[in-house]
C-alpha cells in the first residue's frame, strides 16, 4: 500500500481519532493531530500516543496541536469529534481545508448532513465506524475490539479520493468497506445507537443488557422506531457486526429481531470494550452525551414524515436526567421506558 504524500489531519484525537490515527502513524503514514484538550496535546507531543488493548499495543511519536495553534492547510481531514461538537469544529477547521480538500466524518449520527451544509457536499465524505475504543487519559487510547469500518461518497459514486481514503482505512481495518450506500450504514448505526443509549441507563455491560430477555420487547420497539423513520425516508438499510436493521423493519417477524440481538450480544462479548462511550461520558467523564445530536434528528425527521417516536423521545429525556444527576443508573430505567 502506498504511503500518502501529504499529511492527513485527524481532528479530534480521542477514542476514534486516536485509534485510527495512531495505527496509521505506526504504519508509516504522515498524520497530524488536533485536539482541544491541551493536556492531551502536551502528553502526545512529549511522550507520544500510546494505544493499548487486545487488538494492538504500541507507542508512537506524533505531532499534535491545539486548534488555536494550527497552521497550514490539508487536503484530507478526518473529523473525529463528538457529534454535538461538529459545528464548532467546522468553524475552526475551515481555514485549514485546502480548496479541493474534503472532510471525512468519522463520527456517530448524521454529521455528514451538517458538514455538507457548511462546506458543500462536494467537500464531504461519509464514513461509518463500529469498532470499540475509549480515551483513557492524556496520551492513552484503549482499542478494545474490531468492528465495521465503511467509507463512501454521499452521492454513492466511486471517486479517486474515496478510493484513496478507503486504502488508508484498510491499514487500520483490513476489512474496511467502500460503499455506494453510506447512508444505509449511518441509519443502521442510528438504530443500534438507540439500543446503546438504552444500555447506558444501567451500569450493566452492553452485552448483558441486550441479552436480558425481560427487556427485549422494549429494545426491539425502540430500534423499530428508528428503522421506521429510515424506511419513511426510503433508505436501504445495511447490516453490520451482527446487527441487521431490516430485522426491525415493518412486517419483520419478532424472531428475526431476537436473532439479531443474539448476534449483537455475541459480537459485544468478544470485545474488551464492555460499556458504550455513552455510558463512559455519563459515569466516568461526567459530561454531556451525543444524545441530542444522534437521536434528536431521528425524532425531528420522524415528525416531518408523520412517524411517531415516543420511546426515543422518552429515552432522550432519561439520558438528560442522568446528565443532570436527577436519575441514577438502574435497571428500573428500562422498566420505566417500557
C-alpha positions in Angstrom: 0.0 0.0 0.0 1.4 3.4 -1.0 2.2 5.9 1.8 0.3 9.2 1.5 2.4 12.0 0.1 0.7 14.7 2.1 -0.1 14.6 5.8 -3.5 13.6 6.9 -5.1 15.8 9.6 -7.0 14.0 12.4 -9.3 16.5 14.1 -10.1 15.0 17.5 -7.6 12.6 19.0 -10.0 10.7 21.3 -11.2 7.2 21.0 -11.8 7.1 17.3 -9.3 9.6 16.0 -6.6 8.4 18.4 -7.1 4.8 17.4 -7.2 5.3 13.7 -4.5 8.0 13.6 -2.2 6.1 15.9 -2.4 3.0 13.8 -1.7 5.0 10.6 1.3 6.6 12.1 2.5 3.2 13.3 2.1 2.0 9.7 4.3 4.9 8.4 1.6 7.3 7.3 2.2 11.0 7.9 -0.5 12.2 10.3 -1.0 15.4 12.2 -3.4 15.6 15.2 -5.6 18.4 16.5 -7.4 18.3 19.9 -9.0 20.8 22.1 -7.6 19.2 25.3 -4.2 20.9 25.9 -3.2 18.3 28.4 -3.8 15.5 25.8 -1.9 17.5 23.2 1.1 18.1 25.5 1.3 14.4 26.5 1.2 13.3 22.9 4.0 15.7 21.9 6.2 15.0 24.9 5.7 11.2 25.3 3.9 10.1 22.1 0.5 8.5 21.6 0.0 5.1 23.4 -2.6 2.6 22.1 -3.4 -0.2 24.4 -5.7 -3.2 24.3 -6.0 -6.7 22.9 -6.0 -5.7 19.2 -2.6 -3.9 19.3 -0.4 -2.2 21.8 2.2 0.3 20.8 3.5 3.8 21.4 4.4 6.2 18.6 5.8 9.7 18.4 3.2 12.1 17.0 2.7 15.8 16.3 -0.3 17.3 18.0 -1.7 20.8 18.1 -4.4 22.8 19.8 -6.9 24.3 17.2 -5.7 27.8 18.0 -2.1 26.9 17.2 -2.7 25.0 14.0 -1.0 26.3 10.8 -1.3 25.3 7.2 -3.9 23.5 5.0 -4.7 19.9 4.4 -6.4 18.0 1.6 -7.9 15.4 3.8 -9.3 15.9 7.3 -10.7 13.1 9.4 -13.3 14.7 11.7 -13.4 12.6 14.8 -15.2 14.8 17.4 -18.4 14.1 19.2 -21.4 14.8 17.1 -22.5 17.8 19.2 -19.1 19.4 18.7 -19.3 19.3 14.9 -20.4 22.9 14.3 -17.5 24.3 16.4 -15.0 22.0 14.8 -16.1 23.0 11.3 -15.7 26.7 12.2 -12.2 26.1 13.4 -11.0 23.7 10.6 -12.5 25.6 7.6 -9.3 27.8 7.1 -7.2 24.6 7.2 -9.0 22.7 4.5 -7.5 23.1 1.1 -9.6 24.5 -1.8 -10.0 21.0 -3.2 -9.9 19.2 0.1 -12.5 17.1 1.9 -13.7 16.3 5.4 -14.3 12.7 6.3 -16.9 12.4 9.0 -15.7 9.6 11.3 -18.5 10.2 13.8 -21.7 8.9 15.0 -25.1 10.2 13.8 -25.8 12.1 10.6 -23.0 14.6 10.8 -22.4 14.3 7.1 -25.5 16.4 6.6 -24.2 19.2 8.8 -20.8 19.1 7.2 -22.3 19.2 3.7 -24.4 22.2 4.6 -21.4 24.1 6.0 -18.8 23.1 3.5 -20.7 21.7 0.5 -21.5 18.1 -0.5 -18.5 18.0 -2.8 -16.2 18.6 0.2 -17.8 15.9 2.4 -17.1 12.2 2.5 -19.2 9.9 4.6 -17.9 7.2 7.0 -19.2 4.7 9.5 -17.3 3.0 12.2 -18.3 0.5 14.9 -15.0 -0.6 16.5 -14.6 -0.4 20.2 -12.2 2.2 21.7 -12.0 4.6 24.6 -10.0 7.6 25.6 -8.4 6.6 29.0 -6.2 9.5 29.9 -4.0 12.1 28.2 -1.9 10.4 25.6 -3.5 7.0 26.1 -6.2 5.3 23.9 -7.7 1.8 24.5 -8.5 -0.1 21.4 -10.8 -2.8 22.7 -12.4 -4.5 19.7 -12.6 -4.7 15.9 -15.8 -3.6 14.2 -17.1 -2.4 10.9 -15.3 0.5 9.1 -17.1 1.9 6.0 -16.5 4.9 3.7 -18.4 6.3 0.8 -19.2 9.4 -1.2 -22.5 11.0 -0.3 -23.8 10.6 -3.9 -22.9 6.9 -4.0 -20.3 7.3 -6.7 -16.8 6.0 -6.6 -14.1 8.6 -6.9 -10.3 8.6 -6.7 -10.3 10.4 -3.4 -12.7 8.0 -1.7 -10.6 5.0 -3.1 -7.5 6.6 -1.5 -9.3 7.2 1.8 -10.5 3.6 1.7 -6.9 2.4 1.2 -5.8 4.4 4.3 -8.6 3.0 6.4 -7.7 -0.6 5.3 -4.4 0.0 7.2 -6.5 0.3 10.3 -9.2 -2.3 9.5 -8.2 -4.7 6.7 -11.9 -5.5 6.0 -12.9 -1.8 5.6 -15.7 -1.4 3.1 -16.0 1.0 0.2 -19.8 1.5 -0.2 -22.2 3.2 -2.6 -24.8 3.4 0.2 -23.1 5.2 3.1 -26.5 6.5 4.4 -27.7 2.9 4.7 -24.9 2.3 7.2 -25.4 5.6 9.0 -29.1 4.9 9.6 -28.4 1.4 10.6 -26.0 2.7 13.2 -28.6 5.1 14.5 -30.9 2.2 15.2 -28.1 0.4 17.0 -27.2 3.7 18.8 -30.7 3.8 20.2 -30.0 0.4 21.8 -26.7 1.6 23.1 -28.3 4.7 24.7 -30.7 2.3 26.4 -27.9 0.1 27.7 -26.4 3.3 29.2 -29.4 3.7 31.5 -27.9 0.9 33.6 -24.4 0.1 35.0 -24.5 -3.3 33.2 -22.5 -4.1 30.1 -23.8 -3.7 26.6 -24.0 -7.5 26.1 -25.7 -8.1 29.5 -28.5 -5.5 28.7 -29.1 -6.8 25.2 -29.2 -10.4 26.5 -31.8 -9.6 29.1 -35.0 -11.3 27.9 -37.3 -9.2 30.1 -36.4 -6.0 28.2 -36.1 -7.4 24.7 -39.6 -6.2 23.7 -38.8 -2.5 24.6 -35.4 -2.7 23.0 -36.9 -4.1 19.8 -39.6 -1.5 19.7 -37.0 1.2 20.3 -35.0 0.1 17.3 -38.2 -0.2 15.2 -38.9 3.5 15.8 -35.6 4.5 14.2 -35.9 2.0 11.4 -39.5 3.3 10.7 -38.1 6.8 10.2 -35.4 5.4 7.9 -37.9 3.5 5.9 -40.1 6.6 5.6 -37.0 8.3 4.1 -36.6 5.3 1.7 -33.2 4.4 3.0 -31.9 1.0 2.1 -30.5 -0.1 5.4 -27.2 -2.0 5.7 -26.3 -4.7 8.2 -23.0 -4.8 10.2 -21.4 -6.7 13.1 -24.4 -8.9 13.8 -26.9 -6.0 13.7 -29.5 -6.4 10.9 -31.7 -3.3 10.9 -34.1 -4.8 8.4 -35.0 -7.4 11.1 -36.6 -4.4 12.9 -38.5 -3.2 9.9 -42.2 -3.1 9.3 -43.6 -6.5 8.9 -40.5 -8.3 10.1 -41.3 -11.3 12.4 -40.2 -10.9 16.0 -37.9 -13.9 15.7 -35.6 -12.0 13.3 -35.1 -9.2 15.7 -34.4 -11.6 18.5 -31.7 -13.3 16.4 -30.1 -10.0 15.5 -29.9 -9.1 19.2 -28.4 -12.5 19.9 -25.8 -11.8 17.3 -25.1 -8.4 18.8 -24.6 -10.0 22.2 -22.1 -12.4 20.7 -20.3 -9.5 19.0 -20.0 -7.4 22.2 -18.9 -10.4 24.3 -15.8 -10.6 22.1 -14.8 -7.0 22.7 -12.7 -5.8 25.6 -14.9 -2.6 25.5 -17.7 -3.7 27.7 -19.6 -0.4 28.0 -20.5 2.2 25.5 -18.9 5.6 25.1 -22.3 7.0 26.1 -22.0 5.2 29.5 -18.4 6.5 29.9 -19.5 10.0 29.2 -22.1 9.7 31.9 -20.4 7.6 34.5 -16.7 8.3 34.1 -16.2 11.6 32.4 -19.3 13.2 33.8 -20.2 15.2 30.7 -23.0 15.6 28.2 -23.6 12.8 25.7 -24.3 13.0 22.0 -28.0 12.1 22.6 -29.5 15.2 21.1 -27.1 15.2 18.1 -27.7 11.5 17.4 -31.3 10.7 18.3 -32.7 14.2 18.2 -32.7 14.3 14.3 -34.5 10.9 14.3 -37.3 12.5 16.3 -37.4 15.6 14.2 -37.3 13.8 10.9 -40.0 11.4 12.2 -42.3 14.3 13.0 -41.8 15.7 9.5 -42.7 12.4 8.0 -45.6 11.6 10.4 -43.7 8.8 12.1 -44.1 8.8 15.9 -41.1 8.0 18.1 -42.4 8.1 21.8 -39.8 5.6 23.1 -36.9 7.5 21.5 -38.2 10.8 23.0 -38.5 9.3 26.4 -35.0 7.8 26.2 -33.6 11.2 25.3 -35.3 12.6 28.4 -33.9 9.9 30.6 -30.4 10.4 29.4 -30.7 14.1 30.1 -31.9 13.3 33.6 -28.8 11.2 34.2 -26.6 14.0 32.9 -28.2 16.4 35.4 -27.8 13.8 38.2 -31.6 13.6 38.6 -31.7 9.9 37.7 -29.4 7.1 38.8 -28.2 4.2 36.7 -30.7 1.3 37.2 -32.5 -1.5 35.5 -35.6 0.3 36.7 -34.9 2.9 34.0 -35.6 0.3 31.3 -38.7 -0.7 33.2 -39.8 3.0 33.1 -39.0 3.1 29.4 -41.1 0.0 28.8 
